[in-house]
């Protein structure tokens, strides 16, 4: 029952995001998306997630 905002870069949230309830996810548009490289050295896809977008989604979930 806890609101969750998942951040996804190298993985596919449709496969690895098993949560139900108040959820949202932030997906990035990155050429490496879906690589599943857990030890990526440049972290390009995760670093491109805008913090303000994550914050806005968190606020929206908490207000529901």
C-alpha positions in Angstrom: 0.0 0.0 0.0 3.0 2.3 -0.1 3.2 4.7 -3.1 6.1 3.8 -5.4 7.9 5.6 -8.2 10.3 3.3 -10.0 13.2 4.7 -12.0 14.2 2.6 -15.0 17.1 2.9 -17.3 18.7 -0.4 -18.2 15.7 -2.5 -17.4 12.1 -3.0 -18.7 9.6 -2.0 -16.0 7.0 -4.3 -17.6 9.2 -7.2 -16.6 10.9 -6.1 -13.3 8.3 -3.8 -11.7 5.9 -6.2 -9.9 4.2 -3.7 -7.7 0.5 -3.1 -7.5 -1.4 -0.1 -6.1 -0.3 3.5 -6.2 2.6 3.2 -8.6 4.2 5.2 -11.4 7.4 4.7 -13.3 9.9 7.0 -15.0 11.4 5.6 -18.2 14.1 7.2 -20.1 14.8 7.4 -23.8 18.3 6.1 -24.1 20.0 4.1 -26.9 21.2 1.7 -24.2 17.8 1.2 -22.6 17.0 -2.5 -22.1 20.7 -3.5 -22.0 20.3 -4.9 -18.4 23.9 -4.0 -17.7 23.9 -3.8 -13.9 27.5 -2.8 -13.9 27.4 0.0 -16.5 30.2 2.4 -15.9 28.7 5.5 -17.6 25.2 5.2 -16.1 24.0 7.4 -19.0 20.4 6.2 -18.9 19.9 6.6 -15.1 21.7 10.0 -15.0 19.4 11.3 -17.7 16.3 10.9 -15.5 15.2 14.5 -14.6 15.0 14.9 -10.8 12.1 17.4 -11.2 10.0 14.8 -13.1 10.6 12.2 -10.3 9.6 14.8 -7.7 6.4 15.7 -9.5 5.4 12.1 -9.9 6.0 11.5 -6.2 3.9 14.5 -5.2 1.1 13.4 -7.5 1.1 9.9 -6.0 1.1 11.2 -2.4 -1.9 13.5 -3.2 -4.1 10.8 -4.6 
